[in-house]
Structures are given as C-alpha cells and as structure tokens.
Amino acid sequence: MSDVLFLTHRVPYPPNRGDRIRSYHLLRYLAKRARVHLACLSDEPVPAETQQVLSQLCHRITYAQLHPQLRWLHGARSLLSGRTVTEGLFQARQLRKTVTAWSGDTSFDATLVFCSSMFQYLKTPALQQTPTVVDLVDVDSEKWFDYASGNRGLKRWLYHLEAKRVRRLEQTMANRAQALTVVSEDEAKLFRSFCPTDHMHAVGNGVDTDYFALQRTPSSEPQCVFVGVLDYYPNVDGVCWFCEEVWPAVRQAVPTARFSIVGRNPVQKLKDLERLDGVTVVGEVPDVRPHLATANVSIAPLLIARGVQNKVLEAMAAGTPVLASRQALTGLDLAPGVDALLAEDAPAWQRQLVDLLQNETLQSQLAARGRAFVQEHHSWERQLAAFSKLLNLPNASDTTSTGTTTADPHNTPSMSAS
C-alpha cells in the first residue's frame, strides 16, 4: 500500500468550516487507498474525540500548536523578509522537524499539500523528488486582490501586497508540483490566465446528501437563514450588506419574516444587527440541520467569494430553497431560476426574496430541483476521484489505511465558511 504525506493548515476534523469539510472528506478518500501520514497545524488544543476519529483514518499523525501571539510575529517577519504574511502565520518549527524526521524514515510515494500556506514544508531535501500535488482549493491571490479593492488606506496597500506575493508563490508551486487542484473550472481558468500550465485541474466539492436528507418543517412565520462561520470576512461583509440594503424592504413587504444568522464566532458587527426587526444572531449550534429544515429559504449574499460554496451545496442537499449572489453560485454548473435563485443587486434581492417567501409552490419546486442537482453532480466519491489518478492510487479499497472502520463523518455536523 502506498504511503502518502498529507499536510494541512488546520486539523481536518470536525468538518465545521469550508476548508475542513474538504480536507476531512479528502482524508477519508485517501485513507481507503493509502497509508496516510497526517501532519497538521492547530491554533487550539485538539480534543480527544478529534484525535480518536483521525487515528482511525491515519497511519500516524502529528499536531503542531500555533502560538496565538507568536504567529503574528512570524507573519510580520515573513512580510519584512519579502514572503507572504500567510506563510508566517502558518509557520511552525516543530512541524518542520517532524516532517523532516518522517521523510527520513519513510519513502513517501506522494505528498498532498492542502492550501498554499503549507507548501513551505516541502523544503525538506528528502521530499524534493517526491511526487507532489497541491490542493489550492481556491486561487487565494485573487481573494486578496478582492479584499484590496474593497478597502482603503493601509489595509488596501497590505492586501494588495499580500495578493502579489501569494500570486508569486502560486506560480512557484506550479513549477514545483506534479499537479495543482482547485474546486472549479472557473478557478482553474483564472489560475491559467496568469500562470499558463498543464498541471492545473478542477476537482469540485461534494456534499453528503444522506446526512442532509431532512424532513422539512417550515416555520409558520416566513423564515430566512444564513449558515456560515461568522468571523470570516466575506461572510460578515455579505450578511451586513444584506441586512442593510435588502432586509428592511423585505420586512416592510412581509412583516412577519424572520432572519436567523447561524454559525461559529459571530463578530460584534454581526451581533449589532439584532437591532433590526426580525434579525436573530443564533451563533454556534451543535447541528445546523434543524435550522435548514425550518427555513423557507437559505440565503448566500456574498459579495466576495472564491471557489464553490459549501453553504449552498448543503442547503440544496437539505431541500432548502437557495437565493444567492452570482459570486456565491460561481463554480456550480446549475440553472439559475431552476435549481436556485440568483439575485444581482439589492432591488432584485428584495423582489425575489419577497416573491419566494410568499410562494409555497415555488419553494417546493426549488427544494426538489436543488436536491436533485447535488445528488447527481456532487457526491464526494465522484468529485474526489481525480485524486486517485493524480496521486497514482487505486480507485477503491474496502478498508482504511489502518485496517479499522472508517470514521463516521456525522459525529459533528458541517457548517460552511467558504
């Protein structure tokens, strides 16, 4: 059986944010086909339950703790040295030492690097000739350019500088890696526009449609919901825009309408939105499914978005009608107006949301079409199959790398960030 080194910038469990959802399911996919050596970073203590779940999937694991204050010092040093701030934030001497030790005692058949911030750990001499795949997930440099365009002054300058340096790093990876992957063909085309390469591949995100097969119980009062990590800038930016530009007109037309904001770590800017009639910041919940089951519509009003939005896939899998911005639907080959509704500006959002909240037939049609779409196109096995070829692994196996039963992904529900 092949030995694969898997480098991740976060512990890939629980799958409670966009990057962890992808990295966790990718780990499960690899564990059926290879001995996985997981080297990951953590910014908080790793719970025993998490360690137990991952130990069932991996041949061996190392967790390197990031110091909350020191990591920003590392980020500043990285910036001053001409590298990206991101690389400094995810720098850990202990992880580098462990990767070096592992590569000395194991001849890895392949290395899978999850996100550009972990590429720095490939400098170990023993890994120089190891076939490497980098899952960029999204084109991060473009995200930083987006952040720069939405800010002013020092923030704009810093974001633009980070964007240029991340782009340079992405080009370096294209020369070093055997293959690069992103979550959609749109992201792949964007990457090729500044770095022509035959090594770029689109490998989409999936969703567990069995887990999100819900008995829907819509609220007696028209209910909207947003699900996502609530300290993530694009989520905060989009929800604030929606509440300020769209929601007042919706409440005027549908006075009983409610809007629930569900997710981890709500920042104060979001908590302050509860001053608006009908808005509730729920915060973190043990399971997002009850909130999707009772909602008449799940909204995704993102103004900045990269790749494929798990929050959209999960709502569609749950049979919850989706109304989203064009940015939030990027990378999904769905039919706007059929599988999900698309709104381009505030008046369109107001009009379509009011129409949807007042039209149960339309809600039922969107619920059925949305779920059918993800069932057909977005199973994890189908989406991740490309990694077997890229990493030269068998297509399937009946056992995990450790010979134990594959861990149940539903010990902890997912909650998207991206």
C-alpha positions, -999 to +999 in steps of 0.1 A: +000+000+000+012+035-008+025+060+018+011+095+014+021+125+034-008+148+039+000+184+050-030+205+062-030+240+077-058+230+101-068+198+119-092+183+094-119+175+120-146+184+129-158+194+094-173+227+107-160+252+082-154+252+044-117+242+043-122+215+070-151+200+051-130+195+020-098+184+039-118+159+060-135+142+031-103+142+012-086+125+042-114+098+042-109+093+005-072+088+008-075+066+039-093+039+018-065+038-007-032+045+011-014+048+045-019+084+054+007+103+074-011+134+086+009+165+096-013+194+106-013+227+124-037+237+152-045+270+168-063+254+198-060+222+218-070+191+199-100+174+216-097+137+224-127+129+202-110+146+172-078+126+179-098+094+181-116+100+148-084+109+130-065+080+144-089+056+127-080+072+094-043+078+096-012+056+099+003+083+121-004+119+130+014+150+143-003+181+156+018+213+158+004+240+180+004+276+167+010+302+194-017+329+192+007+358+197+039+345+182+022+336+149+015+373+142+052+380+149+061+353+124+037+368+100+053+402+103+088+387+099+076+369+068+063+401+054+095+420+061+115+392+045+097+395+012+074+365+017+037+363+023+022+371+057+002+338+053+033+317+053+045+333+085+011+327+102+013+290+094+050+286+103+058+260+130+093+248+137+081+216+154+060+206+123+090+212+101+112+190+123+086+162+123+081+163+085+119+161+082+121+131+105+092+113+088+107+118+053+139+103+067+124+071+079+097+067+052+100+068+014+067+086+006+051+076-027+033+110-028+027+142-009-006+161-008-004+197+003-036+213+014-035+251+007-006+272-004+004+281+032+017+245+037+039+245+006+068+258+027+072+224+044+083+208+012+118+223+015+130+191+033+156+176+010+142+141+012+109+154-003+124+171-033+119+141-056+086+130-041+056+135-065+036+164-051+000+176-055-011+209-041-048+214-035-050+252-036-088+249-031-092+285-044-069+310-061-060+328-029-042+356-046-074+367-062-091+367-028-065+392-016-070+413-047-107+413-039-100+423-003-078+452-015-104+465-039-130+467-010-108+486+014-088+519+016-056+532+030-032+509+048-054+479+046-057+483+008-019+485+005-013+455+027-039+434+010-026+443-024+010+434-013-002+401+000-020+394-032+011+400-053+032+378-031+007+350-029+004+351-067+042+347-070+040+318-046+013+302-067+035+305-098+063+289-079+041+259-069+031+254-105+068+248-114+074+225-084+043+204-081+033+175-103-003+188-102-023+217-087-060+215-080-088+240-073-125+235-067-139+246-100-131+251-137-137+289-132-109+289-106-087+268-129-092+292-158-084+322-136-051+305-125-041+297-161-048+334-170-017+345-151+002+311-150-002+290-181+002+254-171-010+219-180-007+209-143-039+227-131-070+205-125-105+213-113-117+189-085-150+200-071-165+199-036-191+173-026-219+171-001-233+141+019-269+140+006-278+112+030-268+133+060-288+163+047-319+143+038-342+162+061-379+160+070-387+196+062-408+215+088-410+251+076-419+277+102-453+292+104-436+325+101-416+331+069-380+322+078-347+330+062-314+316+073-277+322+067-252+295+078-215+301+079-185+309+101-193+344+114-158+358+118-149+351+082-147+385+063-167+376+031-195+361+053-196+392+076-194+416+046-222+398+027-246+394+057-241+431+067-248+442+032-280+421+031-293+434+064-287+470+055-297+470+018-322+442+015-338+432+047-357+464+056-377+463+024-384+426+028-398+432+063-419+460+051-435+437+025-436+406+048-438+420+084-437+385+099-405+375+081-376+364+103-339+361+095-316+338+115-278+341+113-262+307+123-226+299+128-194+300+149-177+330+164-201+359+155-182+392+155-196+423+172-206+438+138-229+409+133-243+409+168-252+445+164-276+435+135-301+423+161-312+459+164-331+453+131-366+440+133-368+402+127-330+396+128-316+370+153-279+361+156-281+324+167-244+318+168-228+284+171-251+253+172-244+216+176-263+208+144-272+231+115-298+208+100-328+219+122-322+255+111-322+245+074-352+222+079-374+251+093-362+278+069-382+287+038-351+300+021-313+298+027-295+330+015-260+334+003-255+372-003-217+371-007-201+400-024-166+382-023-164+345-029-139+321-043-145+285-055-175+265-045-197+275-016-204+245+008-232+265+024-250+265-009-245+228-016-256+219+020-288+239+018-297+224-016-290+189-002-313+197+027-341+206+003-340+243+014-346+268-014-315+289-021-313+325-031-277+336-038-255+362-054-237+354-086-204+352-066-219+326-043-230+304-073-197+306-091-183+272-098-217+254-098-230+244-131-266+248-121-295+266-138-303+299-121-341+302-116-345+264-117-320+248-093-315+280-072-324+317-075-299+343-085-301+380-074-276+406-088-284+437-068-305+450-039-338+455-058-335+420-073-328+405-039-358+424-024-382+413-052-371+377-054-370+371-017-405+386-011-418+365-040-402+333-027-414+338+009-450+342-004-450+314-029-450+279-014-452+263-048-420+279-059-404+269-026-413+232-033-400+233-068-367+249-059-363+224-030-368+194-052-346+207-081-318+218-058-316+184-040-317+166-073-289+187-086-265+179-058-274+142-058-265+140-094-234+161-095-218+165-061-211+132-043-177+132-026-166+100-043-174+114-077-158+147-070-125+134-055-119+105-079-094+126-098-070+124-068-066+087-074-050+094-108-031+125-097-015+106-067-013+073-086-035+055-061-060+026-066-095+037-074-111+020-044-105-002-014-127-019+011-105-010+042-089+021+056-052+026+059-051+013+095-075-017+089-102-001+111-136+011+102-138+045+085-149+071+110-184+084+108-183+120+094-215+129+112-202+129+148-200+166+142-222+185+117-207+207+090-211+244+089-196+262+059-173+291+059-164+295+022 
